[in-house]
Amino acid sequence: MMKKLLDNSVIEIWSGRYINNLSGRSLVDRRAKIIQIEPGSSDNGYIVEIVREEEDAKKDEFIKKRLNILKEE
């Protein structure tokens, strides 16, 4: 079982394809730093600990909020 190494990191489940296809990742994940990785429970799933750059995380949060506002209109 993975344990976080850094306070500013998150643990997520990513597929092998997502990990290896940098251009196919979401904008916020393209510059994310993978701290550790281990096999998940599925054949192509991996548990990853990542650190996203603060500026990218803020941009992603803004975009998500804006999309929610547009959906409500």
PDB file of N, CA, C and O in Angstrom, chain B, residues numbered from 101:
ATOM      1  N   MET B 101       0.843  -1.187   0.000  1.00  0.00           N
ATOM      2  CA  MET B 101       0.000   0.000   0.000  1.00  0.00           C
ATOM      3  C   MET B 101       0.884   1.244   0.000  1.00  0.00           C
ATOM      4  O   MET B 101       1.793   1.385   0.819  1.00  0.00           O
ATOM      5  N   MET B 102       0.597   2.128  -0.927  1.00  0.00           N
ATOM      6  CA  MET B 102       1.402   3.337  -1.061  1.00  0.00           C
ATOM      7  C   MET B 102       1.079   4.327   0.049  1.00  0.00           C
ATOM      8  O   MET B 102      -0.077   4.503   0.434  1.00  0.00           O
ATOM      9  N   LYS B 103       2.116   4.961   0.547  1.00  0.00           N
ATOM     10  CA  LYS B 103       1.969   6.036   1.519  1.00  0.00           C
ATOM     11  C   LYS B 103       2.596   7.290   0.930  1.00  0.00           C
ATOM     12  O   LYS B 103       3.657   7.243   0.307  1.00  0.00           O
ATOM     13  N   LYS B 104       1.918   8.414   1.140  1.00  0.00           N
ATOM     14  CA  LYS B 104       2.426   9.679   0.613  1.00  0.00           C
ATOM     15  C   LYS B 104       3.780  10.017   1.226  1.00  0.00           C
ATOM     16  O   LYS B 104       4.000   9.857   2.427  1.00  0.00           O
ATOM     17  N   LEU B 105       4.664  10.482   0.382  1.00  0.00           N
ATOM     18  CA  LEU B 105       5.983  10.907   0.838  1.00  0.00           C
ATOM     19  C   LEU B 105       6.047  12.415   1.051  1.00  0.00           C
ATOM     20  O   LEU B 105       6.844  12.898   1.856  1.00  0.00           O
ATOM     21  N   LEU B 106       5.206  13.161   0.328  1.00  0.00           N
ATOM     22  CA  LEU B 106       5.254  14.611   0.384  1.00  0.00           C
ATOM     23  C   LEU B 106       3.892  15.186   0.778  1.00  0.00           C
ATOM     24  O   LEU B 106       2.850  14.647   0.402  1.00  0.00           O
ATOM     25  N   ASP B 107       3.909  16.273   1.531  1.00  0.00           N
ATOM     26  CA  ASP B 107       2.665  16.916   1.962  1.00  0.00           C
ATOM     27  C   ASP B 107       1.896  17.543   0.804  1.00  0.00           C
ATOM     28  O   ASP B 107       0.667  17.603   0.845  1.00  0.00           O
ATOM     29  N   ASN B 108       2.590  18.008  -0.217  1.00  0.00           N
ATOM     30  CA  ASN B 108       1.939  18.700  -1.327  1.00  0.00           C
ATOM     31  C   ASN B 108       1.622  17.781  -2.510  1.00  0.00           C
ATOM     32  O   ASN B 108       1.372  18.259  -3.616  1.00  0.00           O
ATOM     33  N   SER B 109       1.632  16.492  -2.285  1.00  0.00           N
ATOM     34  CA  SER B 109       1.368  15.535  -3.362  1.00  0.00           C
ATOM     35  C   SER B 109      -0.043  14.972  -3.243  1.00  0.00           C
ATOM     36  O   SER B 109      -0.727  15.152  -2.236  1.00  0.00           O
ATOM     37  N   VAL B 110      -0.455  14.287  -4.305  1.00  0.00           N
ATOM     38  CA  VAL B 110      -1.721  13.553  -4.309  1.00  0.00           C
ATOM     39  C   VAL B 110      -1.457  12.150  -4.828  1.00  0.00           C
ATOM     40  O   VAL B 110      -0.515  11.916  -5.586  1.00  0.00           O
ATOM     41  N   ILE B 111      -2.300  11.227  -4.408  1.00  0.00           N
ATOM     42  CA  ILE B 111      -2.216   9.854  -4.896  1.00  0.00           C
ATOM     43  C   ILE B 111      -3.424   9.616  -5.784  1.00  0.00           C
ATOM     44  O   ILE B 111      -4.561   9.881  -5.392  1.00  0.00           O
ATOM     45  N   GLU B 112      -3.167   9.114  -6.984  1.00  0.00           N
ATOM     46  CA  GLU B 112      -4.224   8.873  -7.965  1.00  0.00           C
ATOM     47  C   GLU B 112      -3.984   7.536  -8.656  1.00  0.00           C
ATOM     48  O   GLU B 112      -2.908   6.948  -8.552  1.00  0.00           O
ATOM     49  N   ILE B 113      -5.002   7.075  -9.355  1.00  0.00           N
ATOM     50  CA  ILE B 113      -4.901   5.876 -10.193  1.00  0.00           C
ATOM     51  C   ILE B 113      -4.800   6.339 -11.639  1.00  0.00           C
ATOM     52  O   ILE B 113      -5.685   7.037 -12.134  1.00  0.00           O
ATOM     53  N   TRP B 114      -3.745   5.961 -12.303  1.00  0.00           N
ATOM     54  CA  TRP B 114      -3.534   6.287 -13.715  1.00  0.00           C
ATOM     55  C   TRP B 114      -3.326   4.992 -14.489  1.00  0.00           C
ATOM     56  O   TRP B 114      -2.803   4.017 -13.950  1.00  0.00           O
ATOM     57  N   SER B 115      -3.733   4.985 -15.740  1.00  0.00           N
ATOM     58  CA  SER B 115      -3.474   3.834 -16.608  1.00  0.00           C
ATOM     59  C   SER B 115      -2.057   3.938 -17.164  1.00  0.00           C
ATOM     60  O   SER B 115      -1.462   5.016 -17.193  1.00  0.00           O
ATOM     61  N   GLY B 116      -1.541   2.824 -17.594  1.00  0.00           N
ATOM     62  CA  GLY B 116      -0.224   2.817 -18.218  1.00  0.00           C
ATOM     63  C   GLY B 116      -0.188   3.706 -19.450  1.00  0.00           C
ATOM     64  O   GLY B 116       0.813   4.373 -19.713  1.00  0.00           O
ATOM     65  N   ARG B 117      -1.270   3.715 -20.197  1.00  0.00           N
ATOM     66  CA  ARG B 117      -1.357   4.555 -21.404  1.00  0.00           C
ATOM     67  C   ARG B 117      -1.293   6.035 -21.016  1.00  0.00           C
ATOM     68  O   ARG B 117      -0.620   6.822 -21.682  1.00  0.00           O
ATOM     69  N   TYR B 118      -1.985   6.413 -19.947  1.00  0.00           N
ATOM     70  CA  TYR B 118      -1.997   7.811 -19.498  1.00  0.00           C
ATOM     71  C   TYR B 118      -0.605   8.234 -19.031  1.00  0.00           C
ATOM     72  O   TYR B 118      -0.159   9.346 -19.312  1.00  0.00           O
ATOM     73  N   ILE B 119       0.062   7.354 -18.330  1.00  0.00           N
ATOM     74  CA  ILE B 119       1.412   7.655 -17.828  1.00  0.00           C
ATOM     75  C   ILE B 119       2.381   7.875 -18.985  1.00  0.00           C
ATOM     76  O   ILE B 119       3.175   8.815 -18.965  1.00  0.00           O
ATOM     77  N   ASN B 120       2.316   7.016 -19.982  1.00  0.00           N
ATOM     78  CA  ASN B 120       3.293   7.028 -21.060  1.00  0.00           C
ATOM     79  C   ASN B 120       2.951   7.965 -22.218  1.00  0.00           C
ATOM     80  O   ASN B 120       3.796   8.200 -23.081  1.00  0.00           O
ATOM     81  N   ASN B 121       1.743   8.498 -22.255  1.00  0.00           N
ATOM     82  CA  ASN B 121       1.322   9.375 -23.347  1.00  0.00           C
ATOM     83  C   ASN B 121       1.227  10.806 -22.826  1.00  0.00           C
ATOM     84  O   ASN B 121       0.140  11.294 -22.514  1.00  0.00           O
ATOM     85  N   LEU B 122       2.350  11.457 -22.739  1.00  0.00           N
ATOM     86  CA  LEU B 122       2.414  12.803 -22.166  1.00  0.00           C
ATOM     87  C   LEU B 122       1.469  13.771 -22.868  1.00  0.00           C
ATOM     88  O   LEU B 122       0.792  14.556 -22.205  1.00  0.00           O
ATOM     89  N   SER B 123       1.411  13.729 -24.189  1.00  0.00           N
ATOM     90  CA  SER B 123       0.553  14.670 -24.919  1.00  0.00           C
ATOM     91  C   SER B 123      -0.929  14.348 -24.743  1.00  0.00           C
ATOM     92  O   SER B 123      -1.781  15.196 -25.006  1.00  0.00           O
ATOM     93  N   GLY B 124      -1.238  13.146 -24.305  1.00  0.00           N
ATOM     94  CA  GLY B 124      -2.631  12.749 -24.084  1.00  0.00           C
ATOM     95  C   GLY B 124      -3.131  13.035 -22.683  1.00  0.00           C
ATOM     96  O   GLY B 124      -4.313  12.848 -22.393  1.00  0.00           O
ATOM     97  N   ARG B 125      -2.246  13.485 -21.813  1.00  0.00           N
ATOM     98  CA  ARG B 125      -2.648  13.807 -20.436  1.00  0.00           C
ATOM     99  C   ARG B 125      -3.369  15.147 -20.388  1.00  0.00           C
ATOM    100  O   ARG B 125      -3.241  15.966 -21.298  1.00  0.00           O
ATOM    101  N   SER B 126      -4.123  15.359 -19.321  1.00  0.00           N
ATOM    102  CA  SER B 126      -4.750  16.669 -19.121  1.00  0.00           C
ATOM    103  C   SER B 126      -3.646  17.706 -18.964  1.00  0.00           C
ATOM    104  O   SER B 126      -2.516  17.372 -18.608  1.00  0.00           O
ATOM    105  N   LEU B 127      -3.975  18.948 -19.228  1.00  0.00           N
ATOM    106  CA  LEU B 127      -2.973  20.019 -19.164  1.00  0.00           C
ATOM    107  C   LEU B 127      -2.283  20.067 -17.806  1.00  0.00           C
ATOM    108  O   LEU B 127      -1.069  20.259 -17.733  1.00  0.00           O
ATOM    109  N   VAL B 128      -3.038  19.896 -16.747  1.00  0.00           N
ATOM    110  CA  VAL B 128      -2.464  20.001 -15.405  1.00  0.00           C
ATOM    111  C   VAL B 128      -1.539  18.825 -15.092  1.00  0.00           C
ATOM    112  O   VAL B 128      -0.633  18.954 -14.269  1.00  0.00           O
ATOM    113  N   ASP B 129      -1.761  17.685 -15.740  1.00  0.00           N
ATOM    114  CA  ASP B 129      -0.927  16.507 -15.471  1.00  0.00           C
ATOM    115  C   ASP B 129       0.325  16.425 -16.347  1.00  0.00           C
ATOM    116  O   ASP B 129       1.229  15.642 -16.055  1.00  0.00           O
ATOM    117  N   ARG B 130       0.388  17.218 -17.410  1.00  0.00           N
ATOM    118  CA  ARG B 130       1.537  17.129 -18.312  1.00  0.00           C
ATOM    119  C   ARG B 130       2.848  17.488 -17.628  1.00  0.00           C
ATOM    120  O   ARG B 130       3.888  16.894 -17.910  1.00  0.00           O
ATOM    121  N   ARG B 131       2.793  18.465 -16.725  1.00  0.00           N
ATOM    122  CA  ARG B 131       4.024  18.878 -16.037  1.00  0.00           C
ATOM    123  C   ARG B 131       4.106  18.336 -14.617  1.00  0.00           C
ATOM    124  O   ARG B 131       5.007  18.699 -13.861  1.00  0.00           O
ATOM    125  N   ALA B 132       3.167  17.468 -14.256  1.00  0.00           N
ATOM    126  CA  ALA B 132       3.191  16.874 -12.926  1.00  0.00           C
ATOM    127  C   ALA B 132       4.432  15.987 -12.785  1.00  0.00           C
ATOM    128  O   ALA B 132       4.851  15.320 -13.731  1.00  0.00           O
ATOM    129  N   LYS B 133       4.993  15.997 -11.607  1.00  0.00           N
ATOM    130  CA  LYS B 133       6.164  15.162 -11.314  1.00  0.00           C
ATOM    131  C   LYS B 133       5.696  13.896 -10.615  1.00  0.00           C
ATOM    132  O   LYS B 133       5.026  13.963  -9.585  1.00  0.00           O
ATOM    133  N   ILE B 134       6.046  12.751 -11.168  1.00  0.00           N
ATOM    134  CA  ILE B 134       5.704  11.475 -10.537  1.00  0.00           C
ATOM    135  C   ILE B 134       6.743  11.193  -9.459  1.00  0.00           C
ATOM    136  O   ILE B 134       7.936  11.082  -9.741  1.00  0.00           O
ATOM    137  N   ILE B 135       6.278  11.080  -8.236  1.00  0.00           N
ATOM    138  CA  ILE B 135       7.160  10.837  -7.097  1.00  0.00           C
ATOM    139  C   ILE B 135       7.386   9.340  -6.904  1.00  0.00           C
ATOM    140  O   ILE B 135       8.513   8.893  -6.690  1.00  0.00           O
ATOM    141  N   GLN B 136       6.309   8.581  -6.982  1.00  0.00           N
ATOM    142  CA  GLN B 136       6.425   7.128  -6.888  1.00  0.00           C
ATOM    143  C   GLN B 136       5.273   6.489  -7.645  1.00  0.00           C
ATOM    144  O   GLN B 136       4.242   7.118  -7.884  1.00  0.00           O
ATOM    145  N   ILE B 137       5.463   5.240  -8.014  1.00  0.00           N
ATOM    146  CA  ILE B 137       4.470   4.510  -8.801  1.00  0.00           C
ATOM    147  C   ILE B 137       4.537   3.042  -8.407  1.00  0.00           C
ATOM    148  O   ILE B 137       5.612   2.500  -8.151  1.00  0.00           O
ATOM    149  N   GLU B 138       3.365   2.406  -8.363  1.00  0.00           N
ATOM    150  CA  GLU B 138       3.329   0.962  -8.103  1.00  0.00           C
ATOM    151  C   GLU B 138       2.119   0.372  -8.814  1.00  0.00           C
ATOM    152  O   GLU B 138       1.149   1.078  -9.087  1.00  0.00           O
ATOM    153  N   PRO B 139       2.175  -0.902  -9.109  1.00  0.00           N
ATOM    154  CA  PRO B 139       1.054  -1.533  -9.810  1.00  0.00           C
ATOM    155  C   PRO B 139      -0.226  -1.455  -8.989  1.00  0.00           C
ATOM    156  O   PRO B 139      -0.205  -1.577  -7.764  1.00  0.00           O
ATOM    157  N   GLY B 140      -1.346  -1.247  -9.688  1.00  0.00           N
ATOM    158  CA  GLY B 140      -2.649  -1.225  -9.035  1.00  0.00           C
ATOM    159  C   GLY B 140      -3.281  -2.596  -9.074  1.00  0.00           C
ATOM    160  O   GLY B 140      -2.601  -3.596  -9.304  1.00  0.00           O
ATOM    161  N   SER B 141      -4.579  -2.648  -8.850  1.00  0.00           N
ATOM    162  CA  SER B 141      -5.272  -3.936  -8.819  1.00  0.00           C
ATOM    163  C   SER B 141      -5.656  -4.437 -10.206  1.00  0.00           C
ATOM    164  O   SER B 141      -5.871  -5.634 -10.394  1.00  0.00           O
ATOM    165  N   SER B 142      -5.746  -3.526 -11.183  1.00  0.00           N
ATOM    166  CA  SER B 142      -6.076  -3.961 -12.545  1.00  0.00           C
ATOM    167  C   SER B 142      -4.787  -4.142 -13.350  1.00  0.00           C
ATOM    168  O   SER B 142      -3.713  -3.704 -12.939  1.00  0.00           O
ATOM    169  N   ASP B 143      -4.919  -4.794 -14.500  1.00  0.00           N
ATOM    170  CA  ASP B 143      -3.749  -5.083 -15.327  1.00  0.00           C
ATOM    171  C   ASP B 143      -3.025  -3.829 -15.796  1.00  0.00           C
ATOM    172  O   ASP B 143      -1.797  -3.813 -15.878  1.00  0.00           O
ATOM    173  N   ASN B 144      -3.781  -2.779 -16.105  1.00  0.00           N
ATOM    174  CA  ASN B 144      -3.168  -1.585 -16.678  1.00  0.00           C
ATOM    175  C   ASN B 144      -3.286  -0.374 -15.750  1.00  0.00           C
ATOM    176  O   ASN B 144      -3.059   0.756 -16.184  1.00  0.00           O
ATOM    177  N   GLY B 145      -3.635  -0.592 -14.488  1.00  0.00           N
ATOM    178  CA  GLY B 145      -3.783   0.506 -13.549  1.00  0.00           C
ATOM    179  C   GLY B 145      -2.576   0.628 -12.636  1.00  0.00           C
ATOM    180  O   GLY B 145      -2.008  -0.371 -12.194  1.00  0.00           O
ATOM    181  N   TYR B 146      -2.200   1.850 -12.365  1.00  0.00           N
ATOM    182  CA  TYR B 146      -1.054   2.111 -11.490  1.00  0.00           C
ATOM    183  C   TYR B 146      -1.422   3.165 -10.454  1.00  0.00           C
ATOM    184  O   TYR B 146      -2.137   4.121 -10.752  1.00  0.00           O
ATOM    185  N   ILE B 147      -0.935   2.983  -9.260  1.00  0.00           N
ATOM    186  CA  ILE B 147      -1.093   3.978  -8.214  1.00  0.00           C
ATOM    187  C   ILE B 147       0.108   4.903  -8.330  1.00  0.00           C
ATOM    188  O   ILE B 147       1.254   4.455  -8.285  1.00  0.00           O
ATOM    189  N   VAL B 148      -0.157   6.188  -8.478  1.00  0.00           N
ATOM    190  CA  VAL B 148       0.932   7.152  -8.631  1.00  0.00           C
ATOM    191  C   VAL B 148       0.809   8.245  -7.576  1.00  0.00           C
ATOM    192  O   VAL B 148      -0.290   8.702  -7.261  1.00  0.00           O
ATOM    193  N   GLU B 149       1.930   8.646  -7.049  1.00  0.00           N
ATOM    194  CA  GLU B 149       1.985   9.837  -6.209  1.00  0.00           C
ATOM    195  C   GLU B 149       2.592  10.918  -7.074  1.00  0.00           C
ATOM    196  O   GLU B 149       3.687  10.755  -7.610  1.00  0.00           O
ATOM    197  N   ILE B 150       1.877  12.026  -7.210  1.00  0.00           N
ATOM    198  CA  ILE B 150       2.336  13.099  -8.081  1.00  0.00           C
ATOM    199  C   ILE B 150       2.308  14.445  -7.353  1.00  0.00           C
ATOM    200  O   ILE B 150       1.577  14.644  -6.383  1.00  0.00           O
ATOM    201  N   VAL B 151       3.127  15.343  -7.859  1.00  0.00           N
ATOM    202  CA  VAL B 151       3.102  16.732  -7.409  1.00  0.00           C
ATOM    203  C   VAL B 151       2.832  17.573  -8.643  1.00  0.00           C
ATOM    204  O   VAL B 151       3.575  17.534  -9.624  1.00  0.00           O
ATOM    205  N   ARG B 152       1.744  18.338  -8.568  1.00  0.00           N
ATOM    206  CA  ARG B 152       1.412  19.249  -9.656  1.00  0.00           C
ATOM    207  C   ARG B 152       1.992  20.619  -9.343  1.00  0.00           C
ATOM    208  O   ARG B 152       2.050  21.029  -8.184  1.00  0.00           O
ATOM    209  N   GLU B 153       2.413  21.310 -10.368  1.00  0.00           N
ATOM    210  CA  GLU B 153       2.919  22.660 -10.160  1.00  0.00           C
ATOM    211  C   GLU B 153       1.744  23.540  -9.733  1.00  0.00           C
ATOM    212  O   GLU B 153       0.659  23.469 -10.310  1.00  0.00           O
ATOM    213  N   GLU B 154       1.977  24.362  -8.726  1.00  0.00           N
ATOM    214  CA  GLU B 154       0.902  25.150  -8.131  1.00  0.00           C
ATOM    215  C   GLU B 154       0.174  26.009  -9.166  1.00  0.00           C
ATOM    216  O   GLU B 154      -1.054  26.102  -9.148  1.00  0.00           O
ATOM    217  N   GLU B 155       0.921  26.626 -10.051  1.00  0.00           N
ATOM    218  CA  GLU B 155       0.314  27.475 -11.073  1.00  0.00           C
ATOM    219  C   GLU B 155      -0.605  26.659 -11.975  1.00  0.00           C
ATOM    220  O   GLU B 155      -1.692  27.116 -12.326  1.00  0.00           O
ATOM    221  N   ASP B 156      -0.177  25.455 -12.354  1.00  0.00           N
ATOM    222  CA  ASP B 156      -0.999  24.596 -13.207  1.00  0.00           C
ATOM    223  C   ASP B 156      -2.267  24.166 -12.479  1.00  0.00           C
ATOM    224  O   ASP B 156      -3.343  24.117 -13.075  1.00  0.00           O
ATOM    225  N   ALA B 157      -2.140  23.855 -11.197  1.00  0.00           N
ATOM    226  CA  ALA B 157      -3.298  23.433 -10.418  1.00  0.00           C
ATOM    227  C   ALA B 157      -4.316  24.566 -10.316  1.00  0.00           C
ATOM    228  O   ALA B 157      -5.520  24.326 -10.395  1.00  0.00           O
ATOM    229  N   LYS B 158      -3.842  25.795 -10.140  1.00  0.00           N
ATOM    230  CA  LYS B 158      -4.749  26.938 -10.062  1.00  0.00           C
ATOM    231  C   LYS B 158      -5.460  27.164 -11.392  1.00  0.00           C
ATOM    232  O   LYS B 158      -6.655  27.459 -11.413  1.00  0.00           O
ATOM    233  N   LYS B 159      -4.736  27.027 -12.499  1.00  0.00           N
ATOM    234  CA  LYS B 159      -5.349  27.185 -13.826  1.00  0.00           C
ATOM    235  C   LYS B 159      -6.415  26.117 -14.041  1.00  0.00           C
ATOM    236  O   LYS B 159      -7.499  26.412 -14.545  1.00  0.00           O
ATOM    237  N   ASP B 160      -6.112  24.883 -13.662  1.00  0.00           N
ATOM    238  CA  ASP B 160      -7.049  23.781 -13.834  1.00  0.00           C
ATOM    239  C   ASP B 160      -8.303  24.016 -13.003  1.00  0.00           C
ATOM    240  O   ASP B 160      -9.414  23.772 -13.474  1.00  0.00           O
ATOM    241  N   GLU B 161      -8.134  24.488 -11.775  1.00  0.00           N
ATOM    242  CA  GLU B 161      -9.278  24.777 -10.910  1.00  0.00           C
ATOM    243  C   GLU B 161     -10.150  25.878 -11.517  1.00  0.00           C
ATOM    244  O   GLU B 161     -11.377  25.778 -11.501  1.00  0.00           O
ATOM    245  N   PHE B 162      -9.523  26.920 -12.049  1.00  0.00           N
ATOM    246  CA  PHE B 162     -10.251  28.014 -12.688  1.00  0.00           C
ATOM    247  C   PHE B 162     -11.052  27.498 -13.883  1.00  0.00           C
ATOM    248  O   PHE B 162     -12.223  27.841 -14.046  1.00  0.00           O
ATOM    249  N   ILE B 163     -10.422  26.681 -14.709  1.00  0.00           N
ATOM    250  CA  ILE B 163     -11.093  26.146 -15.901  1.00  0.00           C
ATOM    251  C   ILE B 163     -12.296  25.299 -15.500  1.00  0.00           C
ATOM    252  O   ILE B 163     -13.362  25.413 -16.106  1.00  0.00           O
ATOM    253  N   LYS B 164     -12.135  24.448 -14.482  1.00  0.00           N
ATOM    254  CA  LYS B 164     -13.247  23.607 -14.031  1.00  0.00           C
ATOM    255  C   LYS B 164     -14.400  24.459 -13.512  1.00  0.00           C
ATOM    256  O   LYS B 164     -15.560  24.175 -13.811  1.00  0.00           O
ATOM    257  N   LYS B 165     -14.095  25.505 -12.734  1.00  0.00           N
ATOM    258  CA  LYS B 165     -15.142  26.391 -12.221  1.00  0.00           C
ATOM    259  C   LYS B 165     -15.850  27.093 -13.375  1.00  0.00           C
ATOM    260  O   LYS B 165     -17.076  27.207 -13.379  1.00  0.00           O
ATOM    261  N   ARG B 166     -15.084  27.558 -14.343  1.00  0.00           N
ATOM    262  CA  ARG B 166     -15.661  28.268 -15.488  1.00  0.00           C
ATOM    263  C   ARG B 166     -16.566  27.342 -16.295  1.00  0.00           C
ATOM    264  O   ARG B 166     -17.640  27.756 -16.731  1.00  0.00           O
ATOM    265  N   LEU B 167     -16.147  26.103 -16.497  1.00  0.00           N
ATOM    266  CA  LEU B 167     -16.971  25.148 -17.233  1.00  0.00           C
ATOM    267  C   LEU B 167     -18.274  24.868 -16.493  1.00  0.00           C
ATOM    268  O   LEU B 167     -19.325  24.731 -17.120  1.00  0.00           O
ATOM    269  N   ASN B 168     -18.214  24.781 -15.167  1.00  0.00           N
ATOM    270  CA  ASN B 168     -19.428  24.563 -14.383  1.00  0.00           C
ATOM    271  C   ASN B 168     -20.372  25.742 -14.507  1.00  0.00           C
ATOM    272  O   ASN B 168     -21.584  25.547 -14.589  1.00  0.00           O
ATOM    273  N   ILE B 169     -19.856  26.948 -14.523  1.00  0.00           N
ATOM    274  CA  ILE B 169     -20.680  28.153 -14.692  1.00  0.00           C
ATOM    275  C   ILE B 169     -21.350  28.125 -16.058  1.00  0.00           C
ATOM    276  O   ILE B 169     -22.540  28.419 -16.176  1.00  0.00           O
ATOM    277  N   LEU B 170     -20.588  27.772 -17.092  1.00  0.00           N
ATOM    278  CA  LEU B 170     -21.150  27.725 -18.447  1.00  0.00           C
ATOM    279  C   LEU B 170     -22.246  26.659 -18.562  1.00  0.00           C
ATOM    280  O   LEU B 170     -23.226  26.859 -19.281  1.00  0.00           O
ATOM    281  N   LYS B 171     -22.091  25.539 -17.866  1.00  0.00           N
ATOM    282  CA  LYS B 171     -23.090  24.487 -17.891  1.00  0.00           C
ATOM    283  C   LYS B 171     -24.395  24.943 -17.250  1.00  0.00           C
ATOM    284  O   LYS B 171     -25.483  24.561 -17.681  1.00  0.00           O
ATOM    285  N   GLU B 172     -24.267  25.766 -16.212  1.00  0.00           N
ATOM    286  CA  GLU B 172     -25.435  26.243 -15.492  1.00  0.00           C
ATOM    287  C   GLU B 172     -26.206  27.301 -16.285  1.00  0.00           C
ATOM    288  O   GLU B 172     -27.407  27.470 -16.076  1.00  0.00           O
ATOM    289  N   GLU B 173     -25.533  28.014 -17.190  1.00  0.00           N
ATOM    290  CA  GLU B 173     -26.176  29.094 -17.952  1.00  0.00           C
ATOM    291  C   GLU B 173     -27.106  28.582 -19.017  1.00  0.00           C
ATOM    292  O   GLU B 173     -27.716  29.374 -19.736  1.00  0.00           O
TER     293      GLU B 173
END
